[in-house]
Structures are given as C-alpha cells and as structure tokens.
Amino acid sequence: MRNARLAMDAVDSSIIGQIDELTRRMARHRLYGAAEFWKRLGDQHKEFIRQHGFGKFKRTINFHYHQWLVPSLRDSKIKSLLLDLLKHGRVPYGVLLVRMDARAIPRIENFHPIAYTVFMGLLWQYALMTDRLRCLDDREEPLLGEPLPVTYRGRRISQDLATSAIELNFVARHVDPSNI
C-alpha cells in the first residue's frame, strides 16, 4: 500500500509540473501572454491534486466542469429528463435500474445522493434511447479518477459517458461519421 501511495505522489508531482510548464509556456506566448484566468485555474487544479491526489479527480476537479451537482429531487435537470422521456412516449423506468453504492458516497456540499441516483437513471435511459450509433452497448465507466459508484443494470456508468454518447449521436445526425 505504501508503494502505491509513493507512485501516486510521483504522478501527482508530474501532473503539477505539467500544469506549471503549460502556464510558463502560455505566459511567453505573444498572443496569449500571462492570462490571470489560466493561472488561477492552474492553481486551483494544483490545489485539488495536492489535497486529494490526481487519482480522485472525478470527485474533485470534475465537479467544477461536467459533473453536475443535483441538490434535490426538484432539480431542473431531473424535470427536463422526465419531460423528454415522456415526450418520446417512454416510461421513466431508468430510476428503477440504477444504484449508487451508499458506502462510497462522497461528502460533497450540495450533493443529494438520492436525487443524483434518480438523475443518473433518467440520464442513462435517455442516452440509451438516443444512442443510434450504439456506442454505449459495451461501454463501462473506467475506474480511473474514482468515479462516483453508480451502476445501471450492474454496469458502471457516469455522466461523462452518457453526455458523450448524446453529443456524438447528435453530431452524427448532422454529419456522416464516415466522412470524419
């Protein structure tokens, strides 16, 4: 166990070094210059890595980007998914097929585990419904970054996978994927 932590420390240090190098390069670039926004963002990421390690980025940094917090069952994202499923004549059964491991639920401000689980069931059902490319057929959320412990019919899922599939299928309705 101790060796694993030493390896993680080396990974953390390497990633922090890469962020610093990127910041230095951007500061030297004539077009970009030293933008305070990028420096602040890099500093924020480095602090997350120092506090939690890169190995937990899906429980820290990810919440500042795509991992949406769902603070209650009245959340607009849940309502929107319910309406979309009903408009397509679908019973919102996804809420019955999703599980979240209660023992591994992170303590995050504004995080409501039951609401998040309901949201994920509806989101995954919607993603499957719109997945004409069938890109979710054999996909499972990788363990890298300690994703939230959510399963759908026993398979690890995530917002990242669901929204990526939704976006890819949307693009494919407008652009022939074989031409890309």
N, C-alpha and C positions, 0 to 999 in steps of 0.2 A: 504494500500500500504506500509506503514511504517513497519508493522509487517512482510510482505513478505520479505522486504529487510533485516530485522533482522534475519529471518530464513535463508536467503541466506548467510548472513555473518557467521552464525553458520556452514553451510555446507562448505563454503569456508575455514574456520578455521580448520574444521575437516579434510578436504582433504589435506590441507597444513601440518597438523600434521601427517597424514598418510605417506606423502612423506618424511617428516623428520625421522619418525620411520623406514621406509624402508631403507633410507640412513644410519642410525645408525647401523641397523642390517647387512647390507652388509659390512660396514666398519669393523665389528667384525668377519666376516666370514673368515676362514683361506684361502679358495680357492680364493675368490674374493678380499678381502681386500678393502681398500678405493680407489676405481677407480675414477679418476678425471672425466671421461666421465659421470658416473652416477650422480655424484654430480652436475656437470654443467647442465645436463638435468633436474634434480630435481629443481635446482634453476630457470631455465628457465620456467618450468611449474608453479612454485610458483609465479613467477612474472606475468605471464599471468593471474593467478587466482586473484592476488591482484588487477591488473589493470582492469580486465573485469568481474571477477566473474566466478565461475565454470559453471554457467548457460549458458554461451556463448561459451563453449569450441569448438563447431563446427564452430565458426567464428574466433577462435584464434589458439588454440593448434592443431586443426585438419588440418590447413593449413601447419603444419610442418610435417605431416605424410601422410595421404592419400588424403586429399582434394587438388586436383591438381589445380594450377592456370592455366588459359587459357588466355594468354595475347593478342591473336589476332585470327582472323578467319583463319589465315595461320598456326596455331599451328599444330604440327605434330600429336597430338592426334586426332584432327578433321580429318586430311587427312587419318590417319590409319583407323579410324572407317568408313569413306566413302568408302575406298577401300574394307574393309572387307564386308560391306553390299553389295556393287556392285558385289564382287566375289561370293556371295551367291545368286545373282540374285534378290536382294531386292532394291526397290526404297527407298532412304533415306527420307521417309516421317516423321520420328520422329521429324524433326525440325519444322514441322507444328503443332505438337500436344503438344509441351512443352511451358510452360510460366514461366516467372520469375516476381515476384511482384516488379516492379520498385521502389515502395515507400519504400521497405525494403531491398534494395540492400546495402550491407556494403561498406564502403570506405576502400578498401584494395589495397595496391600497386600491380601493375601488374595484376589487376583484370579487365577484359573486360566483362561486363555483357552480351552483345550480343553474343560474342564468347562462353562464358560459357553456355549460354542458348542453343546455337546450339550444343555444345559438349554434353550437358546433354540429348538433344533429341535423338542424334545419339547413345549415350551410352545406354540409356534406351531401344531403339529399338533393339540394338544388344543384350542386356541382355535378353529381351523377346524372341528374335529369338533363342537363345541358351539355354533357360530355359526348358529343357526336364523334369525336376523334378517339374515344375510348382510352384516353391517356391515364385515367385513374384505375383502369381494370386491374393492374398488377402493381400499383404503387403503394408504398407504405412510408410513413414519416420516418426518416433516419433518426437514430438516437443522438447524433452529433448536436451539441448545444443544449442537451437536456430539455427536449420539448415538453410541453405540458402533457400529462399522461391521459390522453383522450383516445378511445378506441371506438370504432364503428363496426359492428358485427365481428368484434375481436381483432380488428386490424388497426394499427396506429395511424391516426390521421392528424391533420393540422390545418390551420387557416392558410398557411403558405401553400400547401398542395392544392387545396380547394380553389383558392383565388387564382393560382397559376393556371389551373385547368380551365376555369371560367374564362380567363383572359385569352388563353391560347385558342379556345373554341370560338370566342368572339372574333378574333382576328381571322381565323380560318373561314368564317362565314363571309368575309370580305376579300380575302386574298387566298389564292390557291397555294396551300403549303408546299406543294411540289415545285413551285417556282421560286421558293426562297432558298 
